[in-house]
Amino acid sequence: MKKIFFSILIIATAVSASAQDKTKTSKQERREQRKERIDAIAKLEEEGVIKYKKQFAGGVKLTSDGYGGFLEWARPQSVKKSLLYQFEITERKHPKESKQFNNNTGAGPYIYGKINFFYPVKLGVQQQFLLGNKGNKNGVSLSANVGGGVTLGLLRPYLLGYDSAGTRIFRGLADDSARFLFDDPISGPNLTTGFSKLKVTPGAYVKSGLRFDYGKYNEMVSAVEVGVMLEYYTKAIPQMAFNKDEKVFFSAYVAILFGKRK
């Protein structure tokens, strides 16, 4: 009986020791795998490789014929490629615009012959290709962006203020072309005038650019982008009197972006 008891005890001790060894091995393997992941991430950070699951950024841009702002969401497809979803609104100026003043009233400036404010609103997608990674985490990466989307040209009538029996009224070219063009206005439009008469002209656009990301840390977006853009609208856009209305617009731009990656 004693022999049986000691045999069982020896077997149980061996099984327990084996289980403990397996537990220690499993824990050690997990620690080593975790260390390898941390080392890999640290190496990517040190080498300047930008790796993320999603990115959100916003910024401002100056174009050769205006200015605006935009928002951007990005999803990576690989280390070298990403999809950028973009929303943008700008104001486009006509090259013939020139501010004037009514010296008799001392009122604010106005633009003689301007028919409409022109606000392109764009929604599109760009494919981003990584051309050059950061030499280190404090370096600069270079990417090429190519894409396009739909655009809505918002036309807000340019209404000038005139004196009518001591009351200021606002008129545009469509309201009274003779008075709009040849009478002296007492002021330019207010910030809110014309929005009730807003018109929309749909179109499409394509654009391409180069982006320089100089963010100090890879989880932050700090970049400058330069590029060109081509827009087409289904109807000619009336911007200035005595000038041809255009359907196609070409512009160059420079943009500054700030955001975060996760």
C-alpha positions in Angstrom: 0.0 0.0 0.0 2.8 2.3 0.9 4.5 1.7 -2.5 1.3 2.6 -4.3 0.9 5.8 -2.2 4.5 6.8 -3.0 4.1 6.0 -6.7 1.0 8.3 -6.9 2.8 11.0 -5.0 5.8 10.9 -7.4 3.5 11.0 -10.4 1.5 13.9 -9.1 4.7 15.8 -8.3 6.0 15.2 -11.8 2.7 16.3 -13.4 2.6 19.5 -11.2 6.2 20.3 -12.1 5.5 19.8 -15.8 2.4 22.1 -15.6 4.4 24.8 -13.8 7.1 24.6 -16.4 4.5 24.9 -19.2 3.0 27.9 -17.4 6.3 29.6 -17.0 7.2 28.9 -20.7 3.8 30.3 -21.8 4.3 33.5 -19.7 7.9 33.8 -20.9 6.8 33.5 -24.6 4.1 36.1 -24.1 6.6 38.5 -22.5 9.1 37.9 -25.3 6.4 38.4 -28.0 5.3 41.7 -26.3 8.9 42.8 -26.1 9.3 42.1 -29.8 6.2 44.2 -30.7 7.5 47.1 -28.6 10.9 46.9 -30.1 9.4 46.8 -33.6 7.2 49.9 -32.9 10.2 51.7 -31.4 12.3 50.9 -34.4 9.6 52.2 -36.8 9.3 55.4 -34.7 13.1 55.8 -34.7 13.3 55.2 -38.5 10.4 57.6 -39.1 8.0 55.1 -40.6 4.4 56.4 -40.3 2.0 53.6 -39.4 -1.5 54.2 -38.2 -5.1 52.9 -38.3 -6.9 56.2 -39.0 -6.0 59.9 -39.3 -8.0 63.1 -38.9 -6.7 66.5 -40.0 -7.9 70.0 -40.9 -6.3 73.1 -42.4 -6.4 76.2 -44.4 -5.3 76.8 -48.0 -4.4 79.7 -50.3 -5.2 79.3 -54.0 -4.1 81.4 -56.9 -7.6 82.8 -57.0 -8.9 82.7 -53.4 -8.7 81.0 -50.0 -10.5 78.4 -47.9 -10.4 75.6 -45.4 -10.9 71.8 -45.4 -11.3 68.6 -43.3 -9.7 65.3 -44.1 -10.1 61.7 -42.9 -7.6 59.0 -43.9 -7.5 55.2 -43.9 -4.3 53.3 -44.6 -4.3 50.5 -47.2 -0.6 49.7 -46.6 2.5 51.4 -45.3 2.9 53.0 -48.7 -0.7 53.8 -49.6 -3.7 55.5 -48.0 -7.1 56.8 -49.0 -7.9 60.4 -48.1 -11.6 61.5 -47.8 -11.8 65.3 -48.1 -14.4 68.1 -47.5 -13.4 71.6 -48.6 -15.0 75.0 -49.0 -13.3 78.0 -50.6 -14.1 81.4 -52.0 -12.9 82.1 -55.5 -12.1 85.6 -56.6 -12.2 86.9 -60.1 -8.8 88.3 -61.4 -10.5 91.6 -62.5 -11.9 92.4 -59.0 -10.9 95.8 -57.8 -12.1 97.6 -54.6 -13.5 101.1 -54.9 -14.7 103.7 -52.5 -17.5 106.3 -52.6 -15.7 109.4 -51.4 -19.0 111.3 -50.9 -20.3 108.9 -48.3 -17.1 107.6 -46.7 -18.7 104.1 -46.6 -16.9 100.8 -46.9 -15.3 99.6 -50.1 -17.2 97.8 -52.9 -16.2 95.9 -56.1 -17.6 97.6 -59.2 -19.2 95.1 -61.6 -19.1 92.0 -59.3 -22.2 89.9 -59.9 -21.8 87.0 -57.5 -19.7 85.7 -54.6 -18.5 82.2 -55.8 -18.0 79.5 -53.1 -16.9 76.0 -54.4 -17.8 73.3 -52.0 -16.0 70.0 -52.7 -16.4 66.4 -51.5 -13.8 64.0 -52.8 -11.3 61.1 -52.4 -7.5 61.1 -53.0 -5.1 58.2 -53.3 -1.9 59.0 -51.3 1.4 57.3 -52.3 4.4 57.5 -50.0 7.4 58.6 -52.0 10.0 59.0 -49.3 9.8 58.1 -45.6 11.3 60.1 -42.8 15.0 59.5 -42.3 14.2 59.5 -38.5 11.2 60.4 -36.3 12.1 64.1 -36.6 12.5 64.1 -40.4 10.2 64.9 -43.3 8.2 62.4 -45.3 7.1 63.1 -48.9 3.8 61.9 -50.4 2.0 62.3 -53.7 -1.8 62.7 -53.7 -4.0 62.2 -56.7 -7.8 62.2 -56.9 -11.0 64.2 -57.3 -14.7 64.3 -56.7 -17.8 66.4 -57.0 -18.1 70.1 -56.4 -21.1 72.5 -55.8 -20.6 76.1 -56.9 -22.6 78.2 -54.5 -23.4 81.6 -56.0 -24.4 84.4 -53.6 -25.5 87.6 -55.3 -23.3 90.6 -54.7 -25.7 93.2 -53.4 -24.6 96.8 -53.1 -26.2 99.3 -50.8 -28.0 102.4 -52.2 -29.8 105.3 -50.5 -33.5 105.4 -51.2 -35.4 108.2 -49.4 -33.1 107.9 -46.4 -33.2 104.1 -46.3 -30.4 101.8 -47.4 -31.5 99.2 -49.9 -29.4 96.4 -51.4 -29.5 95.7 -55.1 -27.7 93.4 -57.5 -27.2 93.2 -61.2 -30.3 91.1 -61.6 -32.4 93.6 -59.6 -31.5 96.8 -61.5 -28.6 96.5 -63.9 -28.6 100.2 -64.8 -28.4 101.4 -61.2 -26.0 98.6 -60.2 -23.5 99.6 -62.8 -23.8 103.3 -63.2 -25.1 104.8 -59.9 -22.9 105.4 -56.9 -23.5 102.9 -54.1 -23.1 104.0 -50.6 -21.7 100.7 -49.3 -20.7 97.2 -50.2 -22.7 94.1 -49.2 -23.1 93.0 -45.6 -21.9 89.7 -44.4 -25.4 88.2 -44.5 -26.9 89.8 -47.6 -27.7 87.6 -50.6 -27.8 84.2 -48.8 -31.6 84.1 -49.3 -31.0 84.1 -53.1 -28.3 81.5 -53.1 -28.0 79.4 -56.3 -26.1 76.1 -56.8 -24.3 74.9 -59.9 -22.9 71.3 -59.8 -19.6 70.2 -61.2 -16.6 67.9 -60.8 -12.9 68.4 -60.0 -9.5 66.7 -60.1 -6.4 67.6 -58.2 -2.9 66.4 -57.4 -0.3 67.6 -55.0 2.8 66.9 -53.0 2.7 66.7 -49.2 5.6 67.3 -46.9 4.9 65.9 -43.4 7.4 67.4 -40.9 5.5 66.3 -37.7 8.0 65.8 -34.8 6.1 62.7 -33.6 4.4 60.2 -35.9 1.1 60.4 -34.0 0.8 64.1 -35.0 0.1 65.5 -38.4 2.0 68.7 -39.3 2.3 69.1 -43.1 2.5 71.5 -46.0 0.9 70.5 -49.4 1.4 72.2 -52.7 -0.6 71.2 -55.9 -2.8 72.1 -58.8 -6.6 71.7 -59.3 -9.0 71.7 -62.3 -12.7 72.3 -61.9 -15.6 71.9 -64.4 -19.2 73.2 -63.8 -22.3 72.3 -65.8 -23.1 76.0 -66.3 -20.9 79.1 -66.9 -20.3 81.0 -63.6 -21.2 84.7 -63.7 -18.7 86.5 -61.5 -18.0 89.9 -63.1 -19.9 92.1 -65.6 -18.2 92.8 -69.0 -16.2 89.6 -68.6 -16.8 86.1 -70.1 -18.5 83.6 -67.8 -16.3 80.5 -67.4 -17.2 76.8 -66.9 -13.6 75.6 -66.4 -11.2 76.9 -63.6 -7.6 76.0 -63.1 -5.7 77.0 -59.9 -2.6 76.3 -57.9 -2.7 76.0 -54.1 -0.6 75.7 -51.0 -2.2 74.2 -47.8 -1.2 73.8 -44.2 -2.5 70.8 -42.3 -2.7 69.8 -38.6 -4.2 66.7 -37.0 -3.7 63.4 -35.2 -3.2 59.7 -36.0 -4.2 56.7 -34.1 
